[in-house]
Amino acid sequence: MLLLQLALIVAAVQLCALAGRRLGLPSVIGEMVAGLLLGPSLLGRLAPALEHWLFPTNTLAGLQALGDLGLIFYLFALGAQLDVELAWRQSGQVLLVSLASMLLPFGSGIALALLFWPRLAGPQATLLTFGLLLGTALAITAFPVLARLLSECGWQQTPVGQAALLCAAVDDVLAWCLLALTLALTHADGSLPMVALTLASTLLFSLAAFLLLRPALAWLARREVAPPLLTVLSLLLLLLCSYLTGAIGVHPLFGAFVMGLCLPRRPVLLRLPLAVQEINDLLLLPLYFVYSGLRTHLDLLGTGQLWLLGLLLLAVACAGKLLGGTLAARWTGLSRTWRQSLALGTLLNARGLVELIVLNVGLDAGLLSPALFSMGVLMALATTVMACWLLPAMGVDGPRPAAFATLSQQAVREGREPPGADP
């Protein structure tokens, strides 16, 4: 049954991606829609017997495990492709815009948590953890979805596109730190010593990764260790880092992201994340979209009041990102005109897959109700579609600078030093 499920998921994702591209949308939108179509929101309503036969409850654990593995590889590749050096060189303006584009929606999310509490909270949530998670969900920007959107639309080399990539990269790092804090508070059951121990362990792990593991890997790369051995070592370290952060009480995804961030930017070490990313995008990662769709029950929003709350969630999420990103970009001079500033705010409003990750983590931790989870999935899809349809009307154009926020995959495959590589 698992093989049949995989074949069906791959086919549905590719067909929806093709349909999305015909509508002028990037393929990632189609991938998100495919999960909703195969879940109880559509297939379960039209043919419930078929949906139960294709995705019986006892097989969902296998799909979740494969999807989680795909996420670990995905976040590892994401961290490895962030040009940390470029972000550091432009840290002043980028950091201000990133913080502004996060603080306003984060505060709005905490205010919404007071309104939604306790009706839409999960069984394990406290008002503090519920507010932190909802604020994080509204504050994030989907860096990987944004990168794919800009690439497919040809905007990745415009000034606005590059500024958005750098700001989204900083937003992702800050969002993962907020999510780690929320999970630490949840798993420690509010006990101050346990929370302090979890946070201290997370900080110690991060410092060890950057101060010990990264120099050691760079030293091995300079010693010209056999590439297959380095690939196996990177894979073992990835799995070990994911296990350690899970054991600490944060989440395995945080360890995978940190491992990608601290990976030295050398071609011999970057072959693994690039090779993993290609097969992961086709097979494992779509499982996570579909698994999220299988958990999305739009019929739970059966009352007009819940739909109004969902629209309120969407409006607050958009207003926070648009206002925060637009005003900060214009005030800091990161963009030259109000049109470019609004375009930057619109790009930062796209949430996509990272939003789904936060929502799934929150649902698994018992911090969100299934109804609020469904609202969040619709919000992630709507904000990403908005960026695709609104940007062409804003004239995102300009000179093409030389710097890139992501690594050149072609340079890595050819054995050349990518942008942002270690000297």
C-alpha positions as CSV (number, residue, x, y, z in Angstrom):
1,M,0.0,0.0,0.0
2,L,2.9,2.4,0.8
3,L,4.2,2.1,-2.8
4,L,0.8,2.8,-4.2
5,Q,0.5,5.8,-2.0
6,L,3.9,7.1,-3.0
7,A,3.0,6.7,-6.7
8,L,-0.3,8.5,-6.2
9,I,1.3,11.4,-4.3
10,V,4.1,12.0,-6.8
11,A,1.6,12.0,-9.7
12,A,-0.9,14.3,-7.9
13,V,1.9,16.7,-6.9
14,Q,3.3,16.9,-10.4
15,L,-0.2,17.4,-12.0
16,C,-1.1,20.2,-9.5
17,A,2.3,21.8,-10.1
18,L,1.7,21.7,-13.8
19,A,-1.8,23.2,-13.4
20,G,-0.3,25.9,-11.1
21,R,2.3,26.9,-13.6
22,R,-0.4,27.3,-16.3
23,L,-2.2,29.8,-14.0
24,G,1.0,31.7,-13.5
25,L,1.8,30.2,-10.1
26,P,5.0,28.6,-9.0
27,S,5.1,24.8,-8.7
28,V,5.2,25.0,-4.9
29,I,1.6,26.3,-4.9
30,G,0.5,23.2,-6.8
31,E,2.3,21.0,-4.3
32,M,0.5,22.6,-1.4
33,V,-2.9,22.3,-3.1
34,A,-2.2,18.6,-3.9
35,G,-2.2,17.8,-0.2
36,L,-5.6,19.4,0.3
37,L,-7.1,17.6,-2.7
38,L,-6.0,14.1,-1.4
39,G,-7.2,14.8,2.1
40,P,-10.5,14.7,3.8
41,S,-11.3,18.3,2.7
42,L,-12.0,17.2,-0.9
43,L,-11.4,13.5,-1.6
44,G,-12.8,12.6,1.8
45,R,-16.0,14.4,1.1
46,L,-16.5,13.2,-2.5
47,A,-15.4,9.6,-2.0
48,P,-14.8,8.9,1.7
49,A,-14.5,5.1,1.2
50,L,-11.8,5.6,-1.5
51,E,-10.0,8.1,0.7
52,H,-10.0,5.7,3.7
53,W,-8.8,2.8,1.4
54,L,-6.0,4.9,-0.1
55,F,-4.9,6.4,3.2
56,P,-5.9,4.1,6.1
57,T,-5.1,5.3,9.5
58,N,-2.6,2.6,10.2
59,T,-0.4,3.8,7.3
60,L,-0.3,7.4,8.2
61,A,2.6,6.8,10.6
62,G,4.8,5.6,7.8
63,L,3.9,8.6,5.6
64,Q,4.7,10.9,8.6
65,A,8.1,9.2,9.2
66,L,9.1,9.6,5.5
67,G,7.8,13.2,5.4
68,D,9.8,14.0,8.6
69,L,12.9,12.5,7.0
70,G,12.3,14.6,3.9
71,L,12.0,17.7,6.2
72,I,15.3,16.9,7.9
73,F,17.0,16.7,4.5
74,Y,15.2,19.8,3.3
75,L,16.2,22.0,6.3
76,F,19.7,20.7,6.1
77,A,19.9,21.7,2.4
78,L,18.2,25.1,3.2
79,G,20.8,25.9,5.9
80,A,23.6,24.9,3.7
81,Q,22.4,27.2,0.9
82,L,22.1,30.4,3.0
83,D,24.9,32.8,2.2
84,V,25.6,33.7,5.8
85,E,28.6,35.9,4.9
86,L,26.5,38.1,2.5
87,A,23.8,38.4,5.2
88,W,26.4,39.5,7.7
89,R,27.9,42.1,5.4
90,Q,24.5,43.7,4.8
91,S,23.4,42.9,8.4
92,G,22.5,46.5,9.4
93,Q,19.6,47.2,7.0
94,V,18.6,43.6,6.6
95,L,18.4,43.0,10.4
96,L,16.3,46.1,10.9
97,V,13.8,45.2,8.2
98,S,13.7,41.5,9.3
99,L,13.0,42.5,12.9
100,A,10.3,45.0,11.9
101,S,8.7,42.5,9.6
102,M,8.6,40.0,12.5
103,L,7.8,42.1,15.5
104,L,4.5,43.6,14.3
105,P,3.0,40.2,13.2
106,F,4.4,38.5,16.2
107,G,2.8,41.0,18.5
108,S,-0.4,40.7,16.5
109,G,-0.3,36.9,16.9
110,I,0.0,37.2,20.7
111,A,-3.0,39.6,20.6
112,L,-5.0,37.1,18.5
113,A,-4.1,34.4,21.0
114,L,-5.9,36.3,23.7
115,L,-9.0,36.3,21.4
116,F,-8.7,32.7,20.4
117,W,-7.9,31.3,23.9
118,P,-9.0,28.7,24.9
119,R,-11.5,27.8,22.1
120,L,-8.8,27.2,19.4
121,A,-5.9,26.1,21.7
122,G,-4.7,22.6,21.9
123,P,-5.0,20.4,25.0
124,Q,-1.3,20.9,26.1
125,A,-1.2,24.6,25.5
126,T,-0.9,27.3,28.1
127,L,-1.7,30.9,27.3
128,L,2.1,31.6,27.1
129,T,3.0,28.8,24.7
130,F,-0.2,29.3,22.7
131,G,0.6,33.0,22.2
132,L,4.3,32.2,21.3
133,L,3.3,29.6,18.7
134,L,0.6,31.8,17.1
135,G,3.0,34.8,17.1
136,T,5.7,32.7,15.5
137,A,3.3,31.3,12.9
138,L,2.3,34.9,11.9
139,A,5.9,36.2,12.0
140,I,7.7,33.7,9.7
141,T,8.6,34.1,6.1
142,A,9.1,31.0,3.9
143,F,12.7,31.5,2.7
144,P,12.7,28.3,0.5
145,V,9.3,29.0,-1.0
146,L,10.3,32.6,-1.6
147,A,13.6,31.5,-3.3
148,R,11.7,29.1,-5.7
149,L,9.0,31.8,-6.4
150,L,11.6,34.4,-7.3
151,S,13.6,31.9,-9.4
152,E,10.6,30.7,-11.4
153,C,9.4,34.2,-12.0
154,G,12.8,35.6,-12.9
155,W,13.0,38.1,-10.0
156,Q,15.8,36.5,-8.0
157,Q,18.5,38.9,-9.3
158,T,16.5,42.2,-8.8
159,P,17.4,44.4,-5.9
160,V,14.0,43.8,-4.3
161,G,14.2,40.0,-4.8
162,Q,17.7,39.8,-3.2
163,A,16.7,42.0,-0.3
164,A,13.7,39.8,0.3
165,L,15.8,36.7,0.3
166,L,18.2,38.1,2.8
167,C,15.4,39.3,5.1
168,A,13.6,36.0,4.8
169,A,16.8,34.1,5.7
170,V,17.1,36.1,8.9
171,D,13.4,35.7,9.6
172,D,13.7,31.9,9.3
173,V,16.6,31.8,11.8
174,L,14.8,33.9,14.3
175,A,11.6,31.9,13.8
176,W,13.3,28.6,14.5
177,C,14.7,30.1,17.7
178,L,11.2,31.2,18.8
179,L,9.9,27.8,17.9
180,A,12.7,26.2,20.0
181,L,11.7,28.4,22.9
182,T,8.1,27.5,22.6
183,L,8.8,23.8,22.5
184,A,11.2,24.1,25.4
185,L,8.4,25.7,27.5
186,T,6.0,23.0,26.4
187,H,8.1,20.0,27.1
188,A,9.4,21.4,30.4
189,D,5.8,21.7,31.5
190,G,6.4,25.3,32.6
191,S,9.0,24.4,35.2
192,L,11.6,27.2,35.3
193,P,14.6,24.9,35.9
194,M,13.6,22.5,33.1
195,V,13.1,25.4,30.7
196,A,16.5,26.9,31.6
197,L,18.1,23.5,31.2
198,T,16.5,23.0,27.7
199,L,17.5,26.5,26.5
200,A,21.0,26.1,27.9
201,S,21.4,22.8,26.2
202,T,20.1,24.2,22.9
203,L,22.6,27.1,23.1
204,L,25.4,24.8,24.0
205,F,24.6,22.6,21.0
206,S,24.5,25.6,18.7
207,L,27.9,26.9,20.0
208,A,29.5,23.5,19.7
209,A,28.2,23.2,16.1
210,F,29.7,26.5,15.0
211,L,32.8,26.6,17.1
212,L,33.9,23.0,17.0
213,L,32.1,21.1,14.2
214,R,32.4,23.7,11.5
215,P,36.2,24.2,11.9
216,A,36.7,20.4,12.1
217,L,34.8,19.9,8.8
218,A,36.7,22.7,7.1
219,W,40.0,21.1,8.3
220,L,39.0,17.8,6.8
221,A,38.1,19.5,3.5
222,R,41.5,21.1,3.3
223,R,43.2,17.8,4.0
224,E,41.6,16.5,0.8
225,V,39.8,13.6,2.5
226,A,38.1,11.3,0.0
227,P,34.7,12.9,-1.0
228,P,32.7,9.7,-0.4
229,L,34.0,9.6,3.2
230,L,33.1,13.2,3.7
231,T,29.6,12.6,2.3
232,V,29.0,9.7,4.7
233,L,30.4,11.7,7.6
234,S,28.1,14.7,6.8
235,L,25.1,12.3,6.6
236,L,26.0,10.7,10.0
237,L,26.5,14.2,11.6
238,L,23.1,15.3,10.2
239,L,21.3,12.4,11.7
240,L,23.2,12.8,15.0
241,C,22.5,16.5,15.2
242,S,18.8,15.9,14.5
243,Y,18.7,13.2,17.2
244,L,20.4,15.5,19.8
245,T,18.0,18.4,19.4
246,G,15.1,16.0,19.6
247,A,16.5,14.5,22.8
248,I,17.1,18.0,24.2
249,G,13.4,18.6,23.9
250,V,13.4,21.1,21.0
251,H,12.8,19.4,17.6
252,P,15.0,17.3,15.2
253,L,14.4,19.9,12.5
254,F,16.3,22.5,14.5
255,G,19.4,20.2,14.6
256,A,19.2,19.7,10.8
257,F,18.9,23.4,10.1
258,V,21.9,24.2,12.4
259,M,23.9,21.4,10.8
260,G,23.3,23.0,7.4
261,L,24.2,26.5,8.6
262,C,27.5,25.4,10.1
263,L,28.5,23.3,7.1
264,P,31.6,24.9,5.5
265,R,30.8,26.3,2.0
266,R,33.1,24.1,0.1
267,P,32.1,22.1,-3.0
268,V,33.3,18.8,-1.6
269,L,31.0,19.2,1.4
270,L,28.0,20.8,-0.4
271,R,27.6,17.8,-2.8
272,L,25.5,16.0,-0.1
273,P,22.8,18.7,0.4
274,L,22.5,19.4,-3.3
275,A,22.3,15.7,-4.2
276,V,19.7,15.1,-1.4
277,Q,17.7,18.1,-2.5
278,E,17.0,16.9,-6.0
279,I,15.5,13.5,-5.0
280,N,13.9,15.1,-1.9
281,D,12.0,17.7,-3.9
282,L,10.5,14.9,-6.0
283,L,9.7,12.2,-3.5
284,L,10.1,12.8,0.2
285,L,9.1,16.4,0.6
286,P,5.8,16.1,-1.2
287,L,4.8,13.6,1.4
288,Y,4.9,16.3,4.0
289,F,2.5,18.4,1.9
290,V,0.1,15.5,1.5
291,Y,0.4,14.5,5.2
292,S,-0.5,18.1,6.1
293,G,-3.4,17.9,3.7
294,L,-4.6,14.6,5.3
295,R,-4.7,16.4,8.7
296,T,-6.6,19.5,7.3
297,H,-10.3,19.2,7.9
298,L,-12.0,22.3,6.4
299,D,-15.3,20.8,7.5
300,L,-14.3,21.7,11.1
301,L,-14.8,25.4,10.0
302,G,-18.5,24.6,9.6
303,T,-19.8,27.7,11.4
304,G,-19.8,31.2,10.1
305,Q,-18.0,32.4,13.3
306,L,-15.1,30.1,12.7
307,W,-14.8,31.3,9.1
308,L,-14.8,34.9,10.3
309,L,-12.0,34.0,12.8
310,G,-10.1,32.4,9.9
311,L,-10.5,35.6,7.8
312,L,-9.4,37.6,10.8
313,L,-6.3,35.4,11.1
314,L,-5.5,36.0,7.4
315,A,-6.1,39.8,7.6
316,V,-3.9,40.2,10.7
317,A,-1.1,38.0,9.2
318,C,-1.1,40.1,6.0
319,A,-1.3,43.5,7.7
320,G,1.5,42.7,10.1
321,K,3.9,41.6,7.4
322,L,3.0,44.2,4.8
323,L,3.1,47.1,7.2
324,G,6.2,46.0,9.0
325,G,8.2,45.1,5.9
326,T,7.1,48.0,3.8
327,L,7.7,50.7,6.4
328,A,11.0,49.3,7.6
329,A,12.3,48.9,4.0
330,R,11.5,52.5,3.1
331,W,12.8,53.9,6.4
332,T,16.2,52.1,6.2
333,G,16.7,52.8,2.5
334,L,16.9,49.1,1.7
335,S,14.4,49.9,-1.2
336,R,14.4,53.1,-3.2
337,T,10.7,53.7,-3.8
338,W,7.4,53.0,-2.0
339,R,6.5,50.6,-4.8
340,Q,9.7,48.5,-4.2
341,S,9.0,48.7,-0.4
342,L,5.5,47.4,-0.9
343,A,6.8,44.6,-3.2
344,L,9.3,43.7,-0.5
345,G,6.6,43.5,2.1
346,T,4.5,41.4,-0.2
347,L,7.3,38.9,-0.7
348,L,8.0,38.7,3.0
349,N,4.2,37.9,3.5
350,A,4.6,34.6,1.6
351,R,4.7,31.8,4.2
352,G,4.4,28.5,2.3
353,L,6.1,25.4,3.6
354,V,7.7,26.9,6.7
355,E,4.2,27.8,8.0
356,L,3.1,24.2,7.5
357,I,6.1,23.0,9.5
358,V,5.3,25.3,12.4
359,L,1.6,24.3,12.3
360,N,2.3,20.6,12.2
361,V,4.8,20.9,15.1
362,G,2.2,22.9,17.1
363,L,-0.5,20.3,16.4
364,D,1.8,17.4,17.3
365,A,2.8,19.2,20.5
366,G,-0.9,19.7,21.5
367,L,-0.7,23.5,21.2
368,L,-3.2,24.0,18.4
369,S,-6.6,22.7,17.8
370,P,-7.4,20.9,14.5
371,A,-9.7,23.9,13.5
372,L,-6.9,26.5,14.0
373,F,-4.5,24.2,12.2
374,S,-6.9,24.2,9.2
375,M,-7.1,28.0,9.3
376,G,-3.3,28.2,9.3
377,V,-3.0,26.0,6.3
378,L,-5.4,28.2,4.3
379,M,-3.5,31.3,5.5
380,A,-0.2,29.8,4.3
381,L,-1.7,29.0,0.9
382,A,-3.4,32.4,0.5
383,T,-0.4,34.5,1.5
384,T,1.8,32.7,-1.0
385,V,-0.7,33.0,-3.8
386,M,-1.0,36.7,-3.0
387,A,2.7,37.2,-3.6
388,C,2.5,35.5,-7.0
389,W,-0.4,37.5,-8.2
390,L,0.4,41.0,-6.7
391,L,4.1,41.3,-7.6
392,P,3.7,41.6,-11.4
393,A,1.5,44.6,-10.9
394,M,4.3,46.3,-8.8
395,G,7.0,46.3,-11.4
396,V,9.7,44.3,-9.6
397,D,12.6,45.2,-11.8
398,G,16.0,47.0,-11.6
399,P,19.7,46.4,-12.2
400,R,21.1,43.0,-11.6
401,P,23.7,43.0,-8.8
402,A,26.4,40.4,-8.6
403,A,25.7,39.1,-5.1
404,F,23.4,36.1,-4.6
405,A,21.7,35.1,-1.3
406,T,21.8,31.4,-2.3
407,L,24.7,29.3,-3.5
408,S,25.2,28.5,-7.1
409,Q,24.4,24.8,-7.6
410,Q,26.1,24.7,-11.0
411,A,29.3,26.0,-9.4
412,V,29.3,23.3,-6.8
413,R,28.7,20.6,-9.4
414,E,31.6,21.8,-11.5
415,G,33.9,21.9,-8.4
416,R,34.2,25.7,-8.4
417,E,33.9,27.8,-5.2
418,P,30.3,29.1,-4.9
419,P,29.3,32.6,-3.8
420,G,29.9,33.0,-0.1
421,A,32.4,30.2,0.1
422,D,34.9,30.1,3.0
423,P,38.2,31.8,2.1
